[in-house]
Structures are given as C-alpha cells and as structure tokens.
Amino acid sequence: MRLPLTLRLIYYGFRSAMVAFSLAMAGWVTLVPATAAERDALRAPIGADRPDGLTQLRIARAMVHFAPERSARLLSRSSNGELSPELAGMVLRDIAAGAPDIPADPPPDQQTGGAKFIRVE
C-alpha cells in the first residue's frame, strides 16, 4: 500500500528539511571560524580562528537554545544520577557562556615553594 502523493511530498519535504538543518548545524560547529564574541568568551588571542573549546561552546549554546530542560535531563541521566538536572542545566549554561575565570597564578599564600624538611641534630 502506497501513501497518497500529498503525504509522500510532506514526508520527503520534512525529511529534506531535517537533513539540511543537520548539515547546517554540523557545518557551523566544525567549519565556521570563531567570531569576536566567541574568542572573547574563550579568552583566545585575536588571530585564533579555532580556539580550544570552540566546538564545546557551540554545542552547549545550541543545546541551551533549543532544548534546555531536555538537555539538562539527558546530561543528568548520562551521569548515572551524580548530577541533578538543575546542576546539569547550570553547567550547560556556564559552558555556553564561555570559559570560567581561572586565575593565572595561585595567590601567594597558597604557593608551597617545594618540600620542607626538618633537621634534627
């Protein structure tokens, strides 16, 4: 039994739109160089086209934009319950916003300076 022509056209049109969307997303994530805002978010130098973390940033931005609650639930489920859905959503939003602030050097009071030995004579 074949479906009527109108239903087949709707099906093939929807399928081709989904394939085109998937190809566009994959191309955006992998091939397009970083914008100035993405370089700023990743704290990359001005000349860097593909800074570290660009793919993760873009995937997290897409996940947060299209399905934030579902993405958080899936991330929570994939961690075997170690992350709550609220914490997973917060992590995704942080990744989508860019790299966290990491101090370049530890504060002076936390620097150890090597091993300390006591001499007993």
KEZA-840113 format. One record per residue (C-alpha): residue in one letter; residue number from 0; x, y, z. Coordinates in steps of 0.05 Angstrom, whole numbers. Example, Ala and Ser with C-alpha at 12.3 -4.5 7.8 and 13.67 -1.06 7.14 Angstrom:
<kolses>
KOLSE code pos      X      Y      Z
KOLSE    A   0    246    -90    156
KOLSE    S   1    273    -21    143
</kolses>
This chain:
<kolses>
KOLSE code pos      X      Y      Z
KOLSE    M   0      0      0      0
KOLSE    R   1     29     67    -21
KOLSE    L   2     13    132     14
KOLSE    P   3    -22    187    -26
KOLSE    L   4     23    235    -64
KOLSE    T   5      9    293    -17
KOLSE    L   6     30    254     45
KOLSE    R   7     93    230     10
KOLSE    L   8    111    301    -10
KOLSE    I   9    101    325     61
KOLSE    Y  10    143    268     88
KOLSE    Y  11    200    279     38
KOLSE    G  12    197    354     48
KOLSE    F  13    202    346    124
KOLSE    R  14    259    295    117
KOLSE    S  15    298    340     70
KOLSE    A  16    289    400    117
KOLSE    M  17    316    358    176
KOLSE    V  18    376    335    135
KOLSE    A  19    390    407    113
KOLSE    F  20    385    431    185
KOLSE    S  21    432    376    210
KOLSE    L  22    483    393    156
KOLSE    A  23    479    467    172
KOLSE    M  24    489    454    246
KOLSE    A  25    548    407    234
KOLSE    G  26    580    457    187
KOLSE    W  27    570    514    236
KOLSE    V  28    601    474    293
KOLSE    T  29    660    447    255
KOLSE    L  30    678    493    197
KOLSE    V  31    660    566    214
KOLSE    P  32    716    605    248
KOLSE    A  33    705    636    316
KOLSE    T  34    672    704    320
KOLSE    A  35    699    761    362
KOLSE    A  36    648    746    417
KOLSE    E  37    667    672    419
KOLSE    R  38    741    690    422
KOLSE    D  39    727    737    480
KOLSE    A  40    686    683    516
KOLSE    L  41    742    633    507
KOLSE    R  42    796    685    523
KOLSE    A  43    833    668    458
KOLSE    P  44    882    714    423
KOLSE    I  45    856    758    366
KOLSE    G  46    887    716    309
KOLSE    A  47    860    649    332
KOLSE    D  48    809    620    283
KOLSE    R  49    793    556    321
KOLSE    P  50    810    565    395
KOLSE    D  51    806    507    443
KOLSE    G  52    736    495    469
KOLSE    L  53    700    527    409
KOLSE    T  54    663    463    389
KOLSE    Q  55    641    450    461
KOLSE    L  56    618    523    467
KOLSE    R  57    577    520    404
KOLSE    I  58    545    452    421
KOLSE    A  59    527    477    491
KOLSE    R  60    498    541    462
KOLSE    A  61    455    500    414
KOLSE    M  62    432    453    469
KOLSE    V  63    414    511    515
KOLSE    H  64    379    548    459
KOLSE    F  65    337    491    430
KOLSE    A  66    320    446    490
KOLSE    P  67    349    469    556
KOLSE    E  68    307    425    603
KOLSE    R  69    313    363    560
KOLSE    S  70    388    373    552
KOLSE    A  71    397    380    627
KOLSE    R  72    356    317    640
KOLSE    L  73    396    278    589
KOLSE    L  74    462    302    618
KOLSE    S  75    438    284    688
KOLSE    R  76    416    215    665
KOLSE    S  77    482    202    629
KOLSE    S  78    520    217    693
KOLSE    N  79    482    160    728
KOLSE    G  80    450    208    777
KOLSE    E  81    514    241    800
KOLSE    L  82    489    308    773
KOLSE    S  83    420    334    788
KOLSE    P  84    382    363    729
KOLSE    E  85    387    433    759
KOLSE    L  86    463    427    766
KOLSE    A  87    469    397    696
KOLSE    G  88    429    457    669
KOLSE    M  89    474    505    706
KOLSE    V  90    537    470    678
KOLSE    L  91    509    474    607
KOLSE    R  92    493    548    615
KOLSE    D  93    563    561    642
KOLSE    I  94    595    525    584
KOLSE    A  95    551    563    535
KOLSE    A  96    572    629    567
KOLSE    G  97    646    614    557
KOLSE    A  98    706    593    598
KOLSE    P  99    704    605    673
KOLSE    D 100    750    655    706
KOLSE    I 101    813    616    725
KOLSE    P 102    868    655    759
KOLSE    A 103    934    651    722
KOLSE    D 104    976    645    785
KOLSE    P 105    954    619    853
KOLSE    P 106    952    671    909
KOLSE    P 107   1020    679    944
KOLSE    D 108    995    649   1009
KOLSE    Q 109    979    583    973
KOLSE    Q 110   1046    575    939
KOLSE    T 111   1086    520    973
KOLSE    G 112   1156    532    946
KOLSE    G 113   1176    458    950
KOLSE    A 114   1186    406   1004
KOLSE    K 115   1205    429   1074
KOLSE    F 116   1249    384   1116
KOLSE    I 117   1265    389   1190
KOLSE    R 118   1336    375   1212
KOLSE    V 119   1344    343   1280
KOLSE    E 120   1415    342   1308
</kolses>
